[in-house]
């Protein structure tokens, strides 16, 4: 019985660890989606010839490192 209780506690701890990791991964995914959207917008601005809203993509990449 004690072995089962230890096993249950270990499984609960593993479950919570996986849930925490999932939350972190979802937040990271959302951040990447936002960056992708912003870069797509900037690329569209460049391709359409609107030079007033140009940003330095190289600086943005360096900032992310």
BAFI-3210 file (N, C-alpha, C; in Angstrom, 3 decimals, decimal comma, padded with zeros to 6 digits):
// residues 65
n [1|2|3|4|5|6|7|8|9|10|11|12|13|14|15|16|17|18|19|20|21|22|23|24|25|26|27|28|29|30|31|32|33|34|35|36|37|38|39|40|41|42|43|44|45|46|47|48|49|50|51|52|53|54|55|56|57|58|59|60|61|62|63|64|65]
n.u [000,819|001,945|003,866|002,299|001,165|003,450|004,094|001,848|002,115|004,482|003,674|001,761|003,412|005,003|003,012|002,228|004,607|004,775|002,527|003,321|005,511|004,175|002,673|004,741|005,745|003,562|003,411|005,861|005,448|003,376|004,751|006,555|004,721|003,775|006,117|006,547|004,288|004,768|007,172|006,300|004,547|006,320|007,879|005,927|005,435|007,898|007,956|005,826|006,736|006,543|008,420|008,461|007,924|010,027|011,986|014,975|015,849|018,053|018,985|016,832|016,971|019,425|018,761|017,054|018,770]
n.v [-001,196|001,244|001,538|001,972|004,431|006,079|005,835|007,008|009,653|010,343|010,179|012,238|014,435|014,338|014,794|017,436|018,713|018,315|019,752|022,357|022,680|022,598|024,961|026,838|026,237|026,882|029,632|030,392|029,581|031,342|033,755|033,409|033,282|035,893|037,313|036,269|037,217|039,981|040,165|039,214|041,243|043,407|042,505|042,503|045,240|046,112|044,802|045,972|048,462|050,563|052,548|053,974|052,661|050,933|048,614|047,582|044,502|042,872|043,861|043,146|040,349|039,955|040,945|038,969|036,876]
n.w [000,000|000,795|-001,152|-003,384|-002,696|-002,694|-005,363|-006,488|-005,528|-006,824|-009,496|-009,500|-009,021|-011,327|-013,221|-012,606|-013,173|-015,919|-016,715|-015,971|-017,685|-020,103|-019,986|-020,105|-022,659|-024,282|-023,844|-024,944|-027,579|-028,298|-028,167|-030,273|-032,377|-032,355|-033,011|-035,576|-036,904|-036,762|-038,238|-040,728|-041,368|-041,587|-043,749|-045,757|-045,893|-046,863|-049,359|-050,642|-051,089|-049,304|-047,651|-045,311|-042,925|-042,283|-040,494|-038,759|-039,520|-038,987|-036,550|-034,992|-035,066|-033,788|-031,288|-030,374|-029,904]
ca.u [000,000|002,836|004,513|001,311|001,037|004,636|003,952|000,813|002,701|005,445|002,906|001,172|004,500|005,339|001,887|002,317|005,794|004,412|001,610|004,118|006,285|003,222|002,360|005,907|005,829|002,478|003,816|006,940|004,824|002,656|005,745|007,040|003,650|003,759|007,291|006,306|003,307|005,434|008,119|005,517|004,034|007,440|008,214|004,893|005,674|009,054|007,616|004,872|007,418|006,300|009,686|008,361|007,819|011,065|012,768|016,224|015,636|019,267|018,962|015,791|017,507|020,464|018,074|016,467|019,819]
ca.v [000,000|002,401|001,656|002,575|005,843|006,746|005,863|008,006|010,973|010,585|010,447|013,569|015,407|014,316|015,416|018,879|019,181|018,340|020,881|023,582|022,749|022,909|026,390|027,551|026,037|027,642|031,039|030,553|029,483|032,586|034,792|033,197|033,674|037,355|037,726|035,910|038,160|041,259|040,072|039,130|042,587|044,218|042,035|043,007|046,676|046,248|044,345|046,905|049,711|051,590|052,610|054,772|051,818|049,910|048,405|046,873|043,093|042,330|044,243|042,347|038,993|040,023|041,149|037,696|035,967]
ca.w [000,000|000,851|-002,461|-004,278|-002,332|-003,213|-006,813|-006,780|-005,297|-007,888|-010,715|-009,374|-009,201|-012,756|-013,922|-012,409|-013,903|-017,338|-016,904|-015,917|-018,926|-021,168|-019,878|-020,623|-024,103|-024,912|-023,802|-025,922|-028,907|-028,557|-028,427|-031,639|-033,297|-032,394|-033,779|-036,964|-037,438|-036,918|-039,350|-041,963|-041,642|-042,070|-045,102|-046,664|-046,061|-047,754|-050,702|-051,235|-051,394|-048,301|-046,917|-044,086|-041,738|-042,312|-039,281|-038,989|-039,212|-038,408|-035,147|-034,338|-034,913|-032,764|-030,013|-029,978|-029,474]
c.u [000,869|003,529|003,565|001,131|002,244|004,555|002,938|001,373|003,700|004,739|002,262|002,229|004,903|004,263|001,965|003,524|005,491|003,461|002,359|004,924|005,384|002,885|003,515|006,003|004,753|002,832|004,914|006,391|004,098|003,608|006,286|005,977|003,608|004,931|007,104|005,336|003,956|006,402|007,404|004,987|005,152|007,865|007,196|005,067|006,829|008,699|006,641|005,483|007,158|007,518|009,575|008,342|008,872|011,779|014,012|016,046|016,861|019,350|017,943|016,282|018,563|019,858|017,517|017,500|020,166]
c.v [001,270|002,629|002,310|004,063|006,645|006,893|006,926|009,417|011,328|010,915|011,831|014,646|015,485|015,021|016,940|019,464|019,290|019,506|022,209|023,762|023,127|024,397|027,222|027,436|026,812|029,127|031,308|030,500|030,775|033,733|034,652|033,559|035,184|037,874|037,434|036,878|039,510|041,241|039,954|040,504|043,468|043,802|042,520|044,500|046,889|045,883|045,283|048,268|050,832|051,642|053,362|053,910|050,744|049,839|047,600|045,415|042,461|042,656|043,427|040,930|038,974|040,194|039,832|036,678|036,291]
c.w [000,000|-000,485|-003,464|-003,977|-002,830|-004,727|-007,228|-006,609|-006,395|-009,202|-010,676|-009,580|-010,668|-013,583|-013,802|-013,135|-015,393|-017,622|-016,886|-017,199|-020,096|-021,167|-020,441|-022,141|-024,847|-024,931|-024,829|-027,345|-029,260|-028,858|-029,851|-032,676|-033,464|-033,226|-035,263|-037,614|-037,704|-038,102|-040,692|-042,360|-042,211|-043,475|-046,115|-046,921|-047,030|-049,195|-051,407|-051,500|-050,419|-047,376|-045,601|-042,828|-041,647|-040,958|-039,644|-038,555|-038,578|-036,919|-034,369|-034,103|-033,827|-031,375|-029,490|-029,534|-028,066]
res [x|x|x|x|x|x|x|x|x|x|x|x|x|x|x|x|x|x|x|x|x|x|x|x|x|x|x|x|x|x|x|x|x|x|x|x|x|x|x|x|x|x|x|x|x|x|x|x|x|x|x|x|x|x|x|x|x|x|x|x|x|x|x|x|x]
***
